[in-house]
Amino acid sequence: LLTVNEAGTREAVAIARRAAREGANGLMVVPSPIYHTNAEETVAALRAVAEAGDLPVMIYSNRLAYRVDVTVDQMEEL
């Protein structure tokens, strides 16, 4: 399981793709630690990373640390 914790979606997508190529068997994806995204942006960024790696994904939601709350509704949407 490889953690993807990047400021921007582009960087996170690149890491997810590399992780898949290098043999990772899953990703733990963290919302951007820098940008405080709204619900739609959060889902779009997490979806982009998940699709790029084509691996099982665990979403790490720590509202206090990242000031982005990934809700149950957002996870269901993903």
N, C-alpha and C positions, 0 to 999 in steps of 0.2 A: 504494500500500500504506500503510495507516494503522495505527499502533501503538495497541493498547488495553492500557493499563497502569494499572489502577485498583485501589484497596484493596478495594473491595467489588464483588460481582457485579452489583448493581443499577446502579451507576454504569457499569460496563463494558458492560452490556447497552444502556444508553441511548446510549453513545458508538457502539456497533456499529450501532444503528438509525439514528442520525444520519449516520454515515459512509455507509451504504447510500443514504439519501435524498439525500445531497450528491454522490453519484457516485463514491465510492471503488470501486476494483476489487478490493480484497482487504484482509484484516486480518492484522496480526501480533499475536497475543494472548499476553500475558505473565501467568503466575500472579500472584496478589496479592502485592505487595511487602511487605504488612503482616501478613497472616494466614498462618500456616503450616499449611496444610490437609493432611488425610490424603488417601490415594489416591482414595477415593470423592468427597470434597468437591472435589478438584482436577478430576476428570472432570466432575462436575456443573456447576461454574462455567465451565469451558472450553466445554462443550456449550451452555450457556445463551447465552454470548456468540456462538458460531458460529451457532446457530440464529436469534438475534435479527437478525444482520446479513445472513444469507442470501447470504454472499459466500465466496469461497475464503479459507481460513484457513491461516496458518503459525503454528505454536506455537513460542514462544521459551522454551526451557528452560535456565536458568542456575542450577543447584543451589547454587552457591557464593554467588551474589548474593541469591537469593530464598529459600533454604533449603527449596524445594519442588522435588522431582525429578519431572519428567514422564517417565515410563518409556516404553519401546517398547510394552509391553502396554497402557498407558493410551492411547497414541496410536492403537493398533489398535482399541481399544474405541470411540474417538471416530469 
